[in-house]
Amino acid sequence: MGLLRWGMLCFGVGVFVASVAGVATGVTLGCTEAFCENPQPTLAVTGVSLSGVAVFDGCNTCQVNPAVVGGLALIVVGVAVGGVGVVDDLRAVE
């Protein structure tokens, strides 16, 4: 199986995992709900662990579902591997 097909497989599985996990359990597992008068609209990753990714939005901290993060990682890997497969196929034609 070529790189293009491996990329398509990773991309498809990533989309499936991220969408099913997002619908079944939600994209975030929990957020703080503190009131901020003048929030600074910045996004920062404050922690990465097996239980998910913690994101700070300037006022509150949210825990992103690890299955969604894994699905997004598979999507990125699939695009990269598929892109290499496309370039490899184009070079083989010449």
Secondary structure as UniProt FT lines:
FT   HELIX           3..25
FT   STRAND          28..31
FT   STRAND          44..49
FT   TURN            50..51
FT   STRAND          52..56
FT   STRAND          61..64
FT   HELIX           66..93
//
